[in-house]
Amino acid sequence: MRKFLIVLISVALATGAAVAQKRFTFGPKIGVDYTHYWGKNTDHGGQLNYQAGMFFEYRFNSKFSIAPEVVFAAQGGKNDGVVFTGETLHSDYFDAVYTDNLNYINVPVMLKYYVCPSLSIDFGPQLGINVYHKCTVKGKDDHKDYKKTYDTDAKSVDFGLGLGLTYNITKDVFVQGRYTMGLTDAYKKFLGATYPINSKNGNAQIAIGFRF
């Protein structure tokens, strides 16, 4: 018990010292994303989405730090034209728009190089856990408004790489610009398609955060 208390107190003191020296910071971040797909047989357009979550940053020295994040991100894309409806290809819907909504819990781990105290270059891998996947189809069927939502065969895990910049407006407030390129297919197959849909996630984001 005494050893456990000694270790606990040591960890608390070390954490407190790191925070006091601003080596360890954390806080909320929120952003606007432009999400889309890229890859073979991909014909989706992009759409505006959002993200929100927490970041953590540990400064090794004045030049380098590591900054993992945990964020909820709405992603996906949209397209006009012929739509798949889960089993067969329907061409009798005209003026149809289908919107893919893929929501992820994303965990990027960014390595940061500070060019100067107010600006860093950020690069690192990202793991995404899919928590929602639906496709909404809107159009006309026999000249009547048509809207239906389908499940998609999205993969449960997504991997990507991110590259961006962080600019510190003040010591506590920053803005970020980042692009994350997916490296794995977002879907096993897409709404009944008989050929591979090699759609990978792409996400261009602008975010603002606050350090504690």
C-alpha positions in Angstrom: 0.0 0.0 0.0 2.8 2.4 0.9 4.6 1.7 -2.4 1.3 2.3 -4.3 0.8 5.6 -2.6 4.4 6.6 -3.3 4.0 5.8 -7.0 0.6 7.6 -7.2 2.1 10.7 -5.5 5.1 10.6 -7.8 2.9 10.4 -10.9 0.7 13.3 -9.6 3.8 15.4 -8.9 5.2 14.7 -12.4 1.9 15.5 -14.1 1.6 18.7 -12.1 5.1 19.7 -13.0 4.5 19.0 -16.7 1.2 21.1 -16.6 3.0 23.9 -14.7 5.6 24.0 -17.4 3.0 23.8 -20.1 4.6 20.6 -21.4 1.2 18.8 -21.2 -2.0 20.5 -22.4 -5.4 19.4 -23.3 -8.8 20.8 -24.3 -11.8 20.8 -26.6 -11.7 21.3 -30.4 -14.4 21.7 -33.0 -14.3 22.0 -36.7 -15.9 22.2 -40.1 -15.0 19.4 -42.6 -15.3 18.9 -46.3 -15.6 15.1 -46.7 -15.5 13.1 -49.9 -14.3 9.8 -51.3 -11.3 9.0 -53.5 -10.3 5.8 -55.3 -11.2 3.5 -58.2 -14.9 3.5 -59.3 -15.6 6.5 -57.0 -18.0 9.1 -58.5 -19.2 10.8 -55.3 -19.1 14.5 -54.7 -18.2 16.0 -51.4 -20.3 17.6 -48.7 -19.8 19.8 -45.6 -19.7 18.0 -42.3 -18.4 18.6 -38.8 -16.2 17.2 -36.0 -15.9 17.8 -32.3 -13.8 16.2 -29.5 -10.7 16.5 -27.3 -7.0 16.8 -28.0 -4.0 16.1 -25.7 -0.5 17.4 -26.4 2.8 16.6 -24.7 5.8 18.8 -25.5 9.1 17.0 -25.6 11.0 20.2 -26.1 10.6 23.5 -27.9 10.5 21.9 -31.3 8.7 18.5 -31.0 5.5 17.3 -29.4 2.9 14.5 -29.8 -0.8 15.2 -29.9 -3.4 12.4 -29.8 -7.0 13.3 -30.3 -10.4 11.7 -29.8 -13.1 13.3 -32.0 -16.5 12.5 -33.3 -16.6 13.1 -37.1 -19.5 13.1 -39.5 -18.1 12.0 -42.9 -19.3 10.7 -46.3 -20.3 12.1 -49.7 -23.2 12.5 -52.1 -24.0 11.9 -55.7 -26.7 12.5 -58.3 -28.1 9.9 -60.7 -28.8 6.2 -60.7 -28.9 4.7 -57.2 -28.5 1.3 -55.6 -31.2 0.3 -53.1 -29.6 -2.6 -51.3 -30.3 -5.5 -53.7 -30.7 -4.2 -57.2 -29.8 -1.2 -59.3 -32.7 1.1 -59.9 -32.7 3.4 -62.9 -36.3 4.5 -62.6 -35.6 7.1 -60.0 -34.8 10.4 -61.8 -33.4 13.5 -60.2 -32.2 11.3 -57.5 -29.6 12.3 -55.0 -28.0 9.8 -52.6 -26.1 11.0 -49.6 -23.8 8.7 -47.6 -23.5 9.4 -43.9 -20.6 7.6 -42.2 -19.9 8.7 -38.6 -16.6 7.8 -37.0 -14.9 8.1 -33.6 -11.5 9.1 -35.0 -8.2 8.8 -33.0 -5.4 10.7 -34.8 -2.0 10.7 -33.3 -0.2 13.7 -34.6 3.6 14.3 -34.4 4.2 18.1 -34.3 7.3 20.0 -35.4 7.3 23.7 -34.3 8.7 25.9 -37.0 8.4 28.7 -34.6 6.5 29.1 -31.2 3.3 30.0 -33.0 3.3 27.5 -35.9 3.7 23.7 -36.1 3.6 21.2 -39.0 1.5 18.2 -38.0 1.7 14.7 -39.4 0.5 11.3 -38.2 -1.7 8.2 -38.5 -5.4 8.1 -37.7 -7.7 5.2 -36.6 -11.4 5.5 -37.2 -14.1 3.4 -35.7 -17.4 3.5 -37.6 -20.4 4.1 -35.4 -23.1 4.9 -38.0 -23.6 4.1 -41.7 -26.7 5.0 -43.7 -27.5 6.1 -47.2 -30.4 8.5 -47.8 -31.9 8.6 -51.3 -34.1 11.5 -52.4 -35.7 11.7 -55.8 -38.9 11.1 -57.7 -40.6 7.7 -58.4 -43.5 7.9 -60.9 -43.4 11.7 -60.5 -43.8 11.5 -56.7 -41.3 12.6 -54.2 -39.3 9.7 -52.9 -37.1 9.4 -49.9 -35.7 6.3 -48.2 -32.8 5.4 -46.0 -30.7 2.2 -46.4 -28.0 0.5 -44.4 -24.6 0.4 -46.1 -22.0 -2.3 -45.9 -19.4 0.0 -44.4 -16.3 -1.4 -42.8 -16.0 -1.0 -39.0 -12.4 0.3 -39.0 -10.8 3.0 -41.1 -7.1 3.9 -41.4 -5.6 7.1 -42.7 -2.8 9.6 -42.6 -3.1 13.3 -41.8 -1.0 16.3 -42.7 -1.6 19.9 -41.6 -0.7 23.0 -39.7 -1.5 24.4 -36.3 -1.3 28.2 -35.7 -1.4 29.4 -32.1 -3.4 32.6 -32.0 -2.6 32.9 -28.3 -1.0 30.5 -25.9 -4.4 29.1 -25.2 -6.3 29.3 -28.5 -5.3 27.8 -31.8 -6.6 27.1 -35.3 -5.8 24.0 -37.4 -5.9 23.1 -41.0 -5.5 19.4 -41.9 -6.2 16.9 -44.7 -6.6 13.2 -43.8 -6.4 10.7 -46.6 -7.9 7.3 -46.0 -5.7 4.3 -46.8 -8.4 1.6 -46.6 -11.7 1.1 -48.4 -14.7 2.6 -46.6 -17.0 -0.2 -47.8 -17.0 -4.0 -48.2 -19.4 -3.4 -51.1 -21.7 -0.5 -51.8 -25.5 -1.0 -51.7 -25.7 -4.2 -53.8 -23.0 -3.3 -56.3 -21.6 -6.4 -58.0 -18.2 -4.7 -58.8 -15.7 -3.4 -56.3 -16.3 0.2 -55.0 -12.8 1.2 -53.8 -14.0 4.4 -52.1 -11.6 5.7 -49.5 -12.4 8.5 -47.1 -10.9 12.0 -47.6 -11.4 14.8 -45.1 -10.3 18.4 -45.3 -10.8 20.2 -42.0 -10.5 23.6 -40.3 -10.8 23.5 -36.5 -10.4 25.7 -33.5 -9.3 24.5 -30.1 -8.7 25.8 -26.6 -5.8 24.7 -24.3 -6.1 24.2 -20.6 
